[in-house]
Amino acid sequence: PASLASLFIEEADGFIISPAEPEIIRSSIEFALEQEQEVVFFENQIDGVQPLAAYIADEVAAGRLAAEALLTTLPTKGRVAILINDNPSLGMQDRLAGARATLGYRRIEKVVGCAPDYQSAIETIRATQEADHNNLIKGWLFLGDWPLLGMPALPWKPGELPCVAIQSSPSAFMYIDQGYVSALIVHPYYDWGKLSMTALVNKLHKQKTPKERIQRNAPRIVDWRNIESYRESWKAWLK
C-alpha cells in the first residue's frame, strides 16, 4: 500500500502489479482507479476490480499438466504425495484441483502442507518419506518449487523417484540436470511482462484499450527435451 500511495503522490499515470495478497491492497487499487490511474494485473487478479488488462496464470491447467507429466514416469498403480503451501492461496488451491482431477483419488497417497520456504519443504518431505513405512509413495508432485530453492537435499537418489514441480525460479534447473526432477511446469513469465507493458504503453500513448482485457495464459512443460532452450530464455530475460 505504501508503494502504491507513492505512485499517486508522484502522479504516475499507470502501473503494473501482481496482486499476490489481493485483500491487503484492494483499497489502494480501488483508490488508484478512482483517480484514473491505469492498472494492469499479471499472474493474479482481484475479484470485483476491473483493471485496464489482466494476464492471469491458469493454475488449474498447471496442476493438470504437472499430474500428466508425473503419470508418464509413475509406475502402474503407483501413488503420489503432493506438497502444498500449508496456507494455500486460491491459485494454489486451483493447482491442487487440477492435479486431483487428473490423478484421481486412487493415485494420491497423501497431500502434505509446509511453509513456503526451502527448509520447511525439505523437512516436510523427509518426514513424510520416513513415515511411509510400507513404501506406498512412488512419486512426488510439488505445487510450488520451495524444495528446489537450495542445494539438492531431497531424500532420494537422482532418478530414483519420479518428481514434478511447478516452477518459478531458475534455481530449479539443476534438479533436472542432476535427475532429481523429471519435469517442471512453467508459467509464461516473460510474456506476462511484455503483454502488460504493451497494454499500458498503448493506453497511455495511443489511447488504445486491449480488445481482450482478461487473459488466462497457459503454462507448459519443461523437461530434458527442451530444458536447454528454456535455460537460454532465462539468461536472456535476466539481462
C-alpha positions, -999 to +999 in steps of 0.1 A: +000+000+000+028+024+008+044+019-027+010+025-044+005+056-023+039+069-035+029+063-071-002+086-066+020+113-049+044+111-079+015+114-103+021+082-121-003+076-150-004+039-145+013+008-131+017-030-135+013-052-104+010-088-094-015-088-065-002-117-045-021-106-015-053-091-030-072-081+001-042-062+015-040-039-015-076-039-026-085-004-012-053+011-027-061-003-061-096+009-060-084+044-050-059+044-079-087+035-103-109+063-088-080+087-095-080+075-132-046+057-129-044+028-154-038-006-137-026-038-153-025-071-133-003-101-141-003-136-126-033-128-103-062-105-102-085-090-076-122-101-077-146-073-084-118-049-097-118-040-134-082-032-145-071-020-179-059-055-185-051-087-166-028-116-177-036-144-154-020-177-146-041-207-154-034-226-122-058-254-128-040-262-161-007-260-142-018-287-117-032-308-145+000-306-166+021-314-135+000-345-129+001-356-165+039-352-166+042-373-134+020-400-147+043-406-177+071-418-153+050-432-124+048-470-120+014-486-129-010-480-100+018-461-082+006-435-057+020-400-052+025-374-024+016-338-032+033-309-015+013-277-010+015-245+009+000-250+044-020-218+039-028-221+002-040-192-018-069-196-043-043-201-070-026-229-051-060-245-044-066-244-082-033-262-088-044-289-064-078-292-080-062-297-114-038-323-101-066-342-083-088-342-114-060-357-134-046-382-109-079-394-095-084-404-059-067-438-061-034-423-073-029-399-044-014-413-012-014-380+007-014-342+005+011-326+029+014-289+037+045-269+046+055-233+050+065-219+016+103-219+021+132-243+013+139-256+048+103-263+058+097-280+025+127-303+029+118-312+064+082-320+054+093-342+025+118-361+047+093-366+075+067-378+050+091-403+034+102-416+068+066-421+079+059-441+047+068-475+062+051-495+036+068-477+007+035-466-008+047-433-022+061-438-057+064-402-068+061-366-057+043-336-071+055-302-057+028-275-062+055-249-055+092-251-061+103-244-025+122-277-022+143-266-052+154-232-039+187-245-023+212-273-029+197-307-035+186-323-002+158-345-013+157-379+005+161-400-027+189-405-052+188-389-087+164-408-109+151-430-081+117-414-076+095-396-102+091-360-093+075-330-110+074-294-097+056-262-107+085-238-110+090-201-106+128-198-102+157-208-125+175-224-095+153-254-103+173-262-134+200-281-115+173-305-103+165-316-138+202-316-148+210-339-119+180-362-123+161-353-091+131-338-110+118-352-143+098-321-154+089-285-145+056-268-152+063-232-160+041-201-165+048-176-193+066-151-170+083-132-199+050-130-218+032-115-188+058-087-186+057-080-224+019-081-226+014-060-195+038-033-207+024-033-242-011-028-229-001+001-206+020+019-232-007+015-259-033+030-235-012+059-222+004+069-255-020+057-282-053+057-262-058+021-273-076-004-249-068-041-253-095-060-272-093-089-247-088-073-213-087-105-192-065-134-205-056-167-189-022-177-201-014-214-204+016-230-187+039-255-204+061-285-196+099-282-195+119-315-194+151-329-208+138-323-243+136-285-241+155-276-210+184-260-229+162-237-249+143-227-217+176-221-199+188-198-226+155-179-224+160-172-187+195-160-194+181-135-220+153-124-197+177-118-167+198-094-188 
